[in-house]
């Protein structure tokens, strides 16, 4: 069985667009910032219980 001399070229659609990497990175950074400062999460959600839970989780993570 003959072996091809040259490897197959990559299909044109195999490359990811720039935003396919940028959007998950941006979402990760935004969530990380909310975890580091839960008071912003309270203002954004309007739910003080959620902010209290996030603050408690942050305190537990520090110890």
N, CA, C, O and CB atoms as a CASP TS submission, in Angstrom:
PFRMAT TS
TARGET T0000
AUTHOR 0000-0000-0000
METHOD Language model
MODEL 1
PARENT N/A
ATOM      1  N   UNK     1       0.847  -1.165   0.000  1.00  0.00           N
ATOM      2  CA  UNK     1       0.000   0.000   0.000  1.00  0.00           C
ATOM      3  C   UNK     1       0.900   1.238   0.000  1.00  0.00           C
ATOM      4  O   UNK     1       1.732   1.378   0.896  1.00  0.00           O
ATOM      5  CB  UNK     1      -0.967  -0.007   1.222  1.00  0.00           C
ATOM      6  N   UNK     2       0.760   2.128  -0.965  1.00  0.00           N
ATOM      7  CA  UNK     2       1.637   3.301  -1.036  1.00  0.00           C
ATOM      8  C   UNK     2       1.328   4.317   0.065  1.00  0.00           C
ATOM      9  O   UNK     2       0.185   4.484   0.490  1.00  0.00           O
ATOM     10  CB  UNK     2       1.509   3.968  -2.402  1.00  0.00           C
ATOM     11  N   UNK     3       2.378   4.978   0.501  1.00  0.00           N
ATOM     12  CA  UNK     3       2.244   6.018   1.521  1.00  0.00           C
ATOM     13  C   UNK     3       2.348   7.372   0.826  1.00  0.00           C
ATOM     14  O   UNK     3       3.253   7.566   0.015  1.00  0.00           O
ATOM     15  CB  UNK     3       3.339   5.869   2.645  1.00  0.00           C
ATOM     16  N   UNK     4       1.445   8.321   1.118  1.00  0.00           N
ATOM     17  CA  UNK     4       1.542   9.631   0.471  1.00  0.00           C
ATOM     18  C   UNK     4       2.840  10.339   0.845  1.00  0.00           C
ATOM     19  O   UNK     4       3.292  10.260   1.987  1.00  0.00           O
ATOM     20  CB  UNK     4       0.343  10.502   0.852  1.00  0.00           C
ATOM     21  N   UNK     5       3.428  11.023  -0.116  1.00  0.00           N
ATOM     22  CA  UNK     5       4.715  11.698   0.099  1.00  0.00           C
ATOM     23  C   UNK     5       4.555  12.966   0.938  1.00  0.00           C
ATOM     24  O   UNK     5       5.461  13.337   1.683  1.00  0.00           O
ATOM     25  CB  UNK     5       5.361  12.046  -1.244  1.00  0.00           C
ATOM     26  N   UNK     6       3.414  13.621   0.817  1.00  0.00           N
ATOM     27  CA  UNK     6       3.193  14.883   1.538  1.00  0.00           C
ATOM     28  C   UNK     6       2.010  14.719   2.482  1.00  0.00           C
ATOM     29  O   UNK     6       1.020  14.070   2.146  1.00  0.00           O
ATOM     30  CB  UNK     6       2.945  16.064   0.546  1.00  0.00           C
ATOM     31  N   UNK     7       2.120  15.313   3.666  1.00  0.00           N
ATOM     32  CA  UNK     7       0.968  15.252   4.570  1.00  0.00           C
ATOM     33  C   UNK     7      -0.193  16.078   4.006  1.00  0.00           C
ATOM     34  O   UNK     7       0.007  17.014   3.232  1.00  0.00           O
ATOM     35  CB  UNK     7       1.357  15.762   5.985  1.00  0.00           C
ATOM     36  N   UNK     8      -1.383  15.715   4.404  1.00  0.00           N
ATOM     37  CA  UNK     8      -2.554  16.453   3.938  1.00  0.00           C
ATOM     38  C   UNK     8      -2.539  17.869   4.501  1.00  0.00           C
ATOM     39  O   UNK     8      -2.195  18.067   5.666  1.00  0.00           O
ATOM     40  CB  UNK     8      -3.855  15.726   4.343  1.00  0.00           C
ATOM     41  N   UNK     9      -2.905  18.847   3.695  1.00  0.00           N
ATOM     42  CA  UNK     9      -3.007  20.214   4.229  1.00  0.00           C
ATOM     43  C   UNK     9      -4.206  20.321   5.163  1.00  0.00           C
ATOM     44  O   UNK     9      -5.182  19.585   5.022  1.00  0.00           O
ATOM     45  CB  UNK     9      -3.127  21.250   3.077  1.00  0.00           C
ATOM     46  N   UNK    10      -4.127  21.233   6.108  1.00  0.00           N
ATOM     47  CA  UNK    10      -5.239  21.446   7.039  1.00  0.00           C
ATOM     48  C   UNK    10      -6.412  22.049   6.288  1.00  0.00           C
ATOM     49  O   UNK    10      -6.212  22.907   5.428  1.00  0.00           O
ATOM     50  CB  UNK    10      -4.815  22.365   8.221  1.00  0.00           C
ATOM     51  N   UNK    11      -7.619  21.625   6.588  1.00  0.00           N
ATOM     52  CA  UNK    11      -8.773  22.238   5.936  1.00  0.00           C
ATOM     53  C   UNK    11      -8.893  23.717   6.326  1.00  0.00           C
ATOM     54  O   UNK    11      -8.433  24.114   7.397  1.00  0.00           O
ATOM     55  CB  UNK    11     -10.064  21.479   6.307  1.00  0.00           C
ATOM     56  N   UNK    12      -9.491  24.507   5.484  1.00  0.00           N
ATOM     57  CA  UNK    12      -9.584  25.958   5.721  1.00  0.00           C
ATOM     58  C   UNK    12     -10.373  26.271   6.989  1.00  0.00           C
ATOM     59  O   UNK    12     -10.085  27.267   7.652  1.00  0.00           O
ATOM     60  CB  UNK    12     -10.239  26.652   4.520  1.00  0.00           C
ATOM     61  N   UNK    13     -11.348  25.456   7.340  1.00  0.00           N
ATOM     62  CA  UNK    13     -12.173  25.730   8.508  1.00  0.00           C
ATOM     63  C   UNK    13     -11.591  25.237   9.812  1.00  0.00           C
ATOM     64  O   UNK    13     -12.255  25.355  10.841  1.00  0.00           O
ATOM     65  CB  UNK    13     -13.499  25.130   8.323  1.00  0.00           C
ATOM     66  N   UNK    14     -10.397  24.696   9.828  1.00  0.00           N
ATOM     67  CA  UNK    14      -9.826  24.137  11.043  1.00  0.00           C
ATOM     68  C   UNK    14      -9.294  25.204  11.993  1.00  0.00           C
ATOM     69  O   UNK    14      -9.149  24.939  13.187  1.00  0.00           O
ATOM     70  CB  UNK    14      -8.724  23.181  10.691  1.00  0.00           C
ATOM     71  N   UNK    15      -9.006  26.375  11.506  1.00  0.00           N
ATOM     72  CA  UNK    15      -8.483  27.441  12.370  1.00  0.00           C
ATOM     73  C   UNK    15      -9.620  28.104  13.117  1.00  0.00           C
ATOM     74  O   UNK    15     -10.688  28.347  12.557  1.00  0.00           O
ATOM     75  CB  UNK    15      -7.701  28.488  11.549  1.00  0.00           C
ATOM     76  N   UNK    16      -9.382  28.395  14.390  1.00  0.00           N
ATOM     77  CA  UNK    16     -10.399  29.056  15.196  1.00  0.00           C
ATOM     78  C   UNK    16     -10.305  30.567  15.017  1.00  0.00           C
ATOM     79  O   UNK    16      -9.207  31.103  14.871  1.00  0.00           O
ATOM     80  CB  UNK    16     -10.248  28.676  16.682  1.00  0.00           C
ATOM     81  N   UNK    17     -11.432  31.254  15.025  1.00  0.00           N
ATOM     82  CA  UNK    17     -11.381  32.717  14.987  1.00  0.00           C
ATOM     83  C   UNK    17     -10.832  33.261  16.312  1.00  0.00           C
ATOM     84  O   UNK    17     -10.823  32.552  17.319  1.00  0.00           O
ATOM     85  CB  UNK    17     -12.790  33.305  14.701  1.00  0.00           C
ATOM     86  N   UNK    18     -10.382  34.501  16.310  1.00  0.00           N
ATOM     87  CA  UNK    18      -9.753  35.092  17.493  1.00  0.00           C
ATOM     88  C   UNK    18     -10.701  35.121  18.682  1.00  0.00           C
ATOM     89  O   UNK    18     -10.260  34.963  19.820  1.00  0.00           O
ATOM     90  CB  UNK    18      -9.273  36.501  17.186  1.00  0.00           C
ATOM     91  N   UNK    19     -11.992  35.319  18.446  1.00  0.00           N
ATOM     92  CA  UNK    19     -12.932  35.440  19.549  1.00  0.00           C
ATOM     93  C   UNK    19     -13.242  34.095  20.195  1.00  0.00           C
ATOM     94  O   UNK    19     -13.791  34.061  21.296  1.00  0.00           O
ATOM     95  CB  UNK    19     -14.210  36.081  19.067  1.00  0.00           C
ATOM     96  N   UNK    20     -12.906  32.989  19.540  1.00  0.00           N
ATOM     97  CA  UNK    20     -13.146  31.677  20.127  1.00  0.00           C
ATOM     98  C   UNK    20     -12.251  31.455  21.341  1.00  0.00           C
ATOM     99  O   UNK    20     -12.587  30.648  22.207  1.00  0.00           O
ATOM    100  CB  UNK    20     -12.913  30.576  19.088  1.00  0.00           C
ATOM    101  N   UNK    21     -11.147  32.135  21.423  1.00  0.00           N
ATOM    102  CA  UNK    21     -10.282  32.083  22.598  1.00  0.00           C
ATOM    103  C   UNK    21     -10.523  33.280  23.510  1.00  0.00           C
ATOM    104  O   UNK    21     -10.460  33.153  24.733  1.00  0.00           O
ATOM    105  CB  UNK    21      -8.814  32.031  22.176  1.00  0.00           C
ATOM    106  N   UNK    22     -10.800  34.444  22.918  1.00  0.00           N
ATOM    107  CA  UNK    22     -10.956  35.670  23.706  1.00  0.00           C
ATOM    108  C   UNK    22     -12.198  35.634  24.603  1.00  0.00           C
ATOM    109  O   UNK    22     -12.142  36.094  25.744  1.00  0.00           O
ATOM    110  CB  UNK    22     -11.030  36.876  22.777  1.00  0.00           C
ATOM    111  N   UNK    23     -13.304  35.102  24.112  1.00  0.00           N
ATOM    112  CA  UNK    23     -14.533  35.108  24.909  1.00  0.00           C
ATOM    113  C   UNK    23     -14.442  34.239  26.166  1.00  0.00           C
ATOM    114  O   UNK    23     -14.843  34.701  27.234  1.00  0.00           O
ATOM    115  CB  UNK    23     -15.689  34.638  24.061  1.00  0.00           C
ATOM    116  N   UNK    24     -13.942  33.019  26.094  1.00  0.00           N
ATOM    117  CA  UNK    24     -13.802  32.251  27.344  1.00  0.00           C
ATOM    118  C   UNK    24     -12.817  32.891  28.327  1.00  0.00           C
ATOM    119  O   UNK    24     -13.035  32.852  29.538  1.00  0.00           O
ATOM    120  CB  UNK    24     -13.348  30.832  27.030  1.00  0.00           C
ATOM    121  N   UNK    25     -11.750  33.470  27.816  1.00  0.00           N
ATOM    122  CA  UNK    25     -10.786  34.143  28.697  1.00  0.00           C
ATOM    123  C   UNK    25     -11.443  35.330  29.374  1.00  0.00           C
ATOM    124  O   UNK    25     -11.252  35.539  30.571  1.00  0.00           O
ATOM    125  CB  UNK    25      -9.539  34.602  27.907  1.00  0.00           C
ATOM    126  N   UNK    26     -12.214  36.109  28.632  1.00  0.00           N
ATOM    127  CA  UNK    26     -12.911  37.264  29.189  1.00  0.00           C
ATOM    128  C   UNK    26     -13.931  36.833  30.239  1.00  0.00           C
ATOM    129  O   UNK    26     -14.041  37.468  31.288  1.00  0.00           O
ATOM    130  CB  UNK    26     -13.602  38.058  28.075  1.00  0.00           C
ATOM    131  N   UNK    27     -14.671  35.771  29.972  1.00  0.00           N
ATOM    132  CA  UNK    27     -15.651  35.269  30.939  1.00  0.00           C
ATOM    133  C   UNK    27     -14.955  34.775  32.207  1.00  0.00           C
ATOM    134  O   UNK    27     -15.439  35.018  33.312  1.00  0.00           O
ATOM    135  CB  UNK    27     -16.492  34.134  30.316  1.00  0.00           C
ATOM    136  N   UNK    28     -13.835  34.091  32.059  1.00  0.00           N
ATOM    137  CA  UNK    28     -13.097  33.596  33.222  1.00  0.00           C
ATOM    138  C   UNK    28     -12.602  34.755  34.084  1.00  0.00           C
ATOM    139  O   UNK    28     -12.716  34.712  35.309  1.00  0.00           O
ATOM    140  CB  UNK    28     -11.911  32.722  32.775  1.00  0.00           C
ATOM    141  N   UNK    29     -12.058  35.778  33.454  1.00  0.00           N
ATOM    142  CA  UNK    29     -11.555  36.936  34.199  1.00  0.00           C
ATOM    143  C   UNK    29     -12.698  37.649  34.917  1.00  0.00           C
ATOM    144  O   UNK    29     -12.542  38.059  36.067  1.00  0.00           O
ATOM    145  CB  UNK    29     -10.827  37.914  33.253  1.00  0.00           C
ATOM    146  N   UNK    30     -13.850  37.802  34.250  1.00  0.00           N
ATOM    147  CA  UNK    30     -14.994  38.458  34.880  1.00  0.00           C
ATOM    148  C   UNK    30     -15.476  37.668  36.096  1.00  0.00           C
ATOM    149  O   UNK    30     -15.759  38.260  37.138  1.00  0.00           O
ATOM    150  CB  UNK    30     -16.138  38.625  33.871  1.00  0.00           C
ATOM    151  N   UNK    31     -15.574  36.348  35.981  1.00  0.00           N
ATOM    152  CA  UNK    31     -16.000  35.544  37.125  1.00  0.00           C
ATOM    153  C   UNK    31     -14.975  35.574  38.246  1.00  0.00           C
ATOM    154  O   UNK    31     -15.341  35.589  39.421  1.00  0.00           O
ATOM    155  CB  UNK    31     -16.251  34.109  36.697  1.00  0.00           C
ATOM    156  N   UNK    32     -13.710  35.582  37.899  1.00  0.00           N
ATOM    157  CA  UNK    32     -12.662  35.657  38.915  1.00  0.00           C
ATOM    158  C   UNK    32     -12.744  36.978  39.673  1.00  0.00           C
ATOM    159  O   UNK    32     -12.583  37.004  40.893  1.00  0.00           O
ATOM    160  CB  UNK    32     -11.273  35.498  38.272  1.00  0.00           C
ATOM    161  N   UNK    33     -12.993  38.071  38.958  1.00  0.00           N
ATOM    162  CA  UNK    33     -13.125  39.370  39.624  1.00  0.00           C
ATOM    163  C   UNK    33     -14.344  39.411  40.537  1.00  0.00           C
ATOM    164  O   UNK    33     -14.292  40.000  41.617  1.00  0.00           O
ATOM    165  CB  UNK    33     -13.217  40.489  38.589  1.00  0.00           C
ATOM    166  N   UNK    34     -15.438  38.791  40.112  1.00  0.00           N
ATOM    167  CA  UNK    34     -16.621  38.745  40.974  1.00  0.00           C
ATOM    168  C   UNK    34     -16.365  37.927  42.230  1.00  0.00           C
ATOM    169  O   UNK    34     -16.859  38.266  43.306  1.00  0.00           O
ATOM    170  CB  UNK    34     -17.809  38.167  40.212  1.00  0.00           C
ATOM    171  N   UNK    35     -15.604  36.861  42.102  1.00  0.00           N
ATOM    172  CA  UNK    35     -15.290  36.065  43.285  1.00  0.00           C
ATOM    173  C   UNK    35     -14.368  36.814  44.243  1.00  0.00           C
ATOM    174  O   UNK    35     -14.459  36.642  45.458  1.00  0.00           O
ATOM    175  CB  UNK    35     -14.649  34.748  42.874  1.00  0.00           C
ATOM    176  N   UNK    36     -13.493  37.631  43.703  1.00  0.00           N
ATOM    177  CA  UNK    36     -12.561  38.373  44.546  1.00  0.00           C
ATOM    178  C   UNK    36     -13.243  39.555  45.226  1.00  0.00           C
ATOM    179  O   UNK    36     -12.789  40.003  46.279  1.00  0.00           O
ATOM    180  CB  UNK    36     -11.375  38.859  43.721  1.00  0.00           C
ATOM    181  N   UNK    37     -14.328  40.069  44.639  1.00  0.00           N
ATOM    182  CA  UNK    37     -15.018  41.221  45.204  1.00  0.00           C
ATOM    183  C   UNK    37     -16.528  40.971  45.156  1.00  0.00           C
ATOM    184  O   UNK    37     -17.200  41.485  44.261  1.00  0.00           O
ATOM    185  CB  UNK    37     -14.643  42.526  44.436  1.00  0.00           C
ATOM    186  N   UNK    38     -17.074  40.200  46.089  1.00  0.00           N
ATOM    187  CA  UNK    38     -18.481  39.827  46.038  1.00  0.00           C
ATOM    188  C   UNK    38     -19.433  40.999  46.218  1.00  0.00           C
ATOM    189  O   UNK    38     -20.613  40.869  45.894  1.00  0.00           O
ATOM    190  CB  UNK    38     -18.761  38.805  47.081  1.00  0.00           C
ATOM    191  N   UNK    39     -18.974  42.133  46.718  1.00  0.00           N
ATOM    192  CA  UNK    39     -19.875  43.277  46.847  1.00  0.00           C
ATOM    193  C   UNK    39     -20.348  43.737  45.474  1.00  0.00           C
ATOM    194  O   UNK    39     -21.468  44.230  45.346  1.00  0.00           O
ATOM    195  CB  UNK    39     -19.181  44.434  47.588  1.00  0.00           C
ATOM    196  N   UNK    40     -19.509  43.584  44.439  1.00  0.00           N
ATOM    197  CA  UNK    40     -19.948  43.893  43.080  1.00  0.00           C
ATOM    198  C   UNK    40     -21.008  42.911  42.619  1.00  0.00           C
ATOM    199  O   UNK    40     -21.928  43.289  41.893  1.00  0.00           O
ATOM    200  CB  UNK    40     -18.763  43.877  42.115  1.00  0.00           C
ATOM    201  N   UNK    41     -20.895  41.669  43.026  1.00  0.00           N
ATOM    202  CA  UNK    41     -21.890  40.670  42.645  1.00  0.00           C
ATOM    203  C   UNK    41     -23.233  40.985  43.266  1.00  0.00           C
ATOM    204  O   UNK    41     -24.270  40.759  42.642  1.00  0.00           O
ATOM    205  CB  UNK    41     -21.438  39.273  43.058  1.00  0.00           C
ATOM    206  N   UNK    42     -23.234  41.507  44.491  1.00  0.00           N
ATOM    207  CA  UNK    42     -24.487  41.867  45.147  1.00  0.00           C
ATOM    208  C   UNK    42     -25.170  43.003  44.399  1.00  0.00           C
ATOM    209  O   UNK    42     -26.383  42.970  44.196  1.00  0.00           O
ATOM    210  CB  UNK    42     -24.240  42.264  46.609  1.00  0.00           C
ATOM    211  N   UNK    43     -24.405  44.002  43.990  1.00  0.00           N
ATOM    212  CA  UNK    43     -24.984  45.136  43.272  1.00  0.00           C
ATOM    213  C   UNK    43     -25.520  44.699  41.911  1.00  0.00           C
ATOM    214  O   UNK    43     -26.529  45.228  41.444  1.00  0.00           O
ATOM    215  CB  UNK    43     -23.942  46.251  43.097  1.00  0.00           C
ATOM    216  N   UNK    44     -24.867  43.755  41.285  1.00  0.00           N
ATOM    217  CA  UNK    44     -25.295  43.324  39.960  1.00  0.00           C
ATOM    218  C   UNK    44     -26.518  42.424  40.026  1.00  0.00           C
ATOM    219  O   UNK    44     -27.391  42.511  39.162  1.00  0.00           O
ATOM    220  CB  UNK    44     -24.166  42.604  39.256  1.00  0.00           C
ATOM    221  N   UNK    45     -26.600  41.566  41.031  1.00  0.00           N
ATOM    222  CA  UNK    45     -27.689  40.603  41.079  1.00  0.00           C
ATOM    223  C   UNK    45     -28.888  41.111  41.865  1.00  0.00           C
ATOM    224  O   UNK    45     -30.017  40.695  41.606  1.00  0.00           O
ATOM    225  CB  UNK    45     -27.205  39.315  41.677  1.00  0.00           C
ATOM    226  N   UNK    46     -28.658  42.005  42.821  1.00  0.00           N
ATOM    227  CA  UNK    46     -29.742  42.473  43.659  1.00  0.00           C
ATOM    228  C   UNK    46     -30.142  41.438  44.705  1.00  0.00           C
ATOM    229  O   UNK    46     -31.128  41.636  45.414  1.00  0.00           O
ATOM    230  CB  UNK    46     -30.933  42.834  42.807  1.00  0.00           C
ATOM    231  N   UNK    47     -29.403  40.344  44.815  1.00  0.00           N
ATOM    232  CA  UNK    47     -29.714  39.282  45.765  1.00  0.00           C
ATOM    233  C   UNK    47     -28.645  39.264  46.854  1.00  0.00           C
ATOM    234  O   UNK    47     -27.547  38.756  46.625  1.00  0.00           O
ATOM    235  CB  UNK    47     -29.804  37.900  45.051  1.00  0.00           C
ATOM    236  N   UNK    48     -28.948  39.813  48.047  1.00  0.00           N
ATOM    237  CA  UNK    48     -27.916  39.866  49.092  1.00  0.00           C
ATOM    238  C   UNK    48     -27.512  38.484  49.600  1.00  0.00           C
ATOM    239  O   UNK    48     -26.395  38.315  50.090  1.00  0.00           O
ATOM    240  CB  UNK    48     -28.405  40.704  50.255  1.00  0.00           C
ATOM    241  N   UNK    49     -28.401  37.491  49.493  1.00  0.00           N
ATOM    242  CA  UNK    49     -28.047  36.150  49.960  1.00  0.00           C
ATOM    243  C   UNK    49     -26.913  35.567  49.125  1.00  0.00           C
ATOM    244  O   UNK    49     -26.004  34.936  49.665  1.00  0.00           O
ATOM    245  CB  UNK    49     -29.270  35.222  49.911  1.00  0.00           C
ATOM    246  N   UNK    50     -26.962  35.774  47.819  1.00  0.00           N
ATOM    247  CA  UNK    50     -25.907  35.273  46.947  1.00  0.00           C
ATOM    248  C   UNK    50     -24.574  35.943  47.277  1.00  0.00           C
ATOM    249  O   UNK    50     -23.537  35.281  47.331  1.00  0.00           O
ATOM    250  CB  UNK    50     -26.271  35.507  45.472  1.00  0.00           C
ATOM    251  N   UNK    51     -24.604  37.240  47.493  1.00  0.00           N
ATOM    252  CA  UNK    51     -23.372  37.949  47.835  1.00  0.00           C
ATOM    253  C   UNK    51     -22.826  37.457  49.173  1.00  0.00           C
ATOM    254  O   UNK    51     -21.612  37.345  49.344  1.00  0.00           O
ATOM    255  CB  UNK    51     -23.618  39.469  47.885  1.00  0.00           C
ATOM    256  N   UNK    52     -23.717  37.163  50.123  1.00  0.00           N
ATOM    257  CA  UNK    52     -23.273  36.659  51.424  1.00  0.00           C
ATOM    258  C   UNK    52     -22.610  35.293  51.269  1.00  0.00           C
ATOM    259  O   UNK    52     -21.582  35.028  51.892  1.00  0.00           O
ATOM    260  CB  UNK    52     -24.459  36.569  52.406  1.00  0.00           C
ATOM    261  N   UNK    53     -23.192  34.426  50.443  1.00  0.00           N
ATOM    262  CA  UNK    53     -22.619  33.099  50.215  1.00  0.00           C
ATOM    263  C   UNK    53     -21.246  33.221  49.559  1.00  0.00           C
ATOM    264  O   UNK    53     -20.305  32.527  49.943  1.00  0.00           O
ATOM    265  CB  UNK    53     -23.559  32.242  49.337  1.00  0.00           C
ATOM    266  N   UNK    54     -21.134  34.113  48.562  1.00  0.00           N
ATOM    267  CA  UNK    54     -19.845  34.293  47.892  1.00  0.00           C
ATOM    268  C   UNK    54     -18.798  34.858  48.845  1.00  0.00           C
ATOM    269  O   UNK    54     -17.634  34.457  48.806  1.00  0.00           O
ATOM    270  CB  UNK    54     -20.000  35.215  46.682  1.00  0.00           C
ATOM    271  N   UNK    55     -19.211  35.788  49.699  1.00  0.00           N
ATOM    272  CA  UNK    55     -18.275  36.361  50.665  1.00  0.00           C
ATOM    273  C   UNK    55     -17.807  35.295  51.648  1.00  0.00           C
ATOM    274  O   UNK    55     -16.623  35.237  51.981  1.00  0.00           O
ATOM    275  CB  UNK    55     -18.924  37.536  51.421  1.00  0.00           C
ATOM    276  N   UNK    56     -18.722  34.455  52.112  1.00  0.00           N
ATOM    277  CA  UNK    56     -18.371  33.388  53.048  1.00  0.00           C
ATOM    278  C   UNK    56     -17.424  32.381  52.390  1.00  0.00           C
ATOM    279  O   UNK    56     -16.478  31.912  53.021  1.00  0.00           O
ATOM    280  CB  UNK    56     -19.642  32.675  53.552  1.00  0.00           C
ATOM    281  N   UNK    57     -17.680  32.052  51.125  1.00  0.00           N
ATOM    282  CA  UNK    57     -16.807  31.130  50.401  1.00  0.00           C
ATOM    283  C   UNK    57     -15.409  31.721  50.246  1.00  0.00           C
ATOM    284  O   UNK    57     -14.413  31.007  50.361  1.00  0.00           O
ATOM    285  CB  UNK    57     -17.400  30.798  49.022  1.00  0.00           C
ATOM    286  N   UNK    58     -15.337  33.019  49.986  1.00  0.00           N
ATOM    287  CA  UNK    58     -14.026  33.669  49.868  1.00  0.00           C
ATOM    288  C   UNK    58     -13.278  33.628  51.185  1.00  0.00           C
ATOM    289  O   UNK    58     -12.073  33.375  51.212  1.00  0.00           O
ATOM    290  CB  UNK    58     -14.182  35.119  49.403  1.00  0.00           C
ATOM    291  N   UNK    59     -13.996  33.881  52.296  1.00  0.00           N
ATOM    292  CA  UNK    59     -13.365  33.833  53.621  1.00  0.00           C
ATOM    293  C   UNK    59     -12.852  32.434  53.935  1.00  0.00           C
ATOM    294  O   UNK    59     -11.758  32.278  54.478  1.00  0.00           O
ATOM    295  CB  UNK    59     -14.354  34.283  54.704  1.00  0.00           C
ATOM    296  N   UNK    60     -13.640  31.413  53.595  1.00  0.00           N
ATOM    297  CA  UNK    60     -13.215  30.049  53.853  1.00  0.00           C
ATOM    298  C   UNK    60     -12.008  29.673  53.006  1.00  0.00           C
ATOM    299  O   UNK    60     -11.146  28.918  53.456  1.00  0.00           O
ATOM    300  CB  UNK    60     -14.355  29.086  53.591  1.00  0.00           C
ATOM    301  N   UNK    61     -11.939  30.190  51.787  1.00  0.00           N
ATOM    302  CA  UNK    61     -10.834  29.876  50.895  1.00  0.00           C
ATOM    303  C   UNK    61      -9.530  30.510  51.377  1.00  0.00           C
ATOM    304  O   UNK    61      -8.448  29.989  51.106  1.00  0.00           O
ATOM    305  CB  UNK    61     -11.153  30.343  49.482  1.00  0.00           C
ATOM    306  N   UNK    62      -9.630  31.624  52.084  1.00  0.00           N
ATOM    307  CA  UNK    62      -8.429  32.303  52.585  1.00  0.00           C
ATOM    308  C   UNK    62      -7.799  31.550  53.751  1.00  0.00           C
ATOM    309  O   UNK    62      -6.590  31.658  53.959  1.00  0.00           O
ATOM    310  CB  UNK    62      -8.769  33.729  53.017  1.00  0.00           C
ATOM    311  N   UNK    63      -8.573  30.796  54.513  1.00  0.00           N
ATOM    312  CA  UNK    63      -8.047  30.110  55.692  1.00  0.00           C
ATOM    313  C   UNK    63      -7.580  28.742  55.389  1.00  0.00           C
ATOM    314  O   UNK    63      -7.109  28.038  56.282  1.00  0.00           O
ATOM    315  CB  UNK    63      -9.062  30.047  56.760  1.00  0.00           C
TER
END
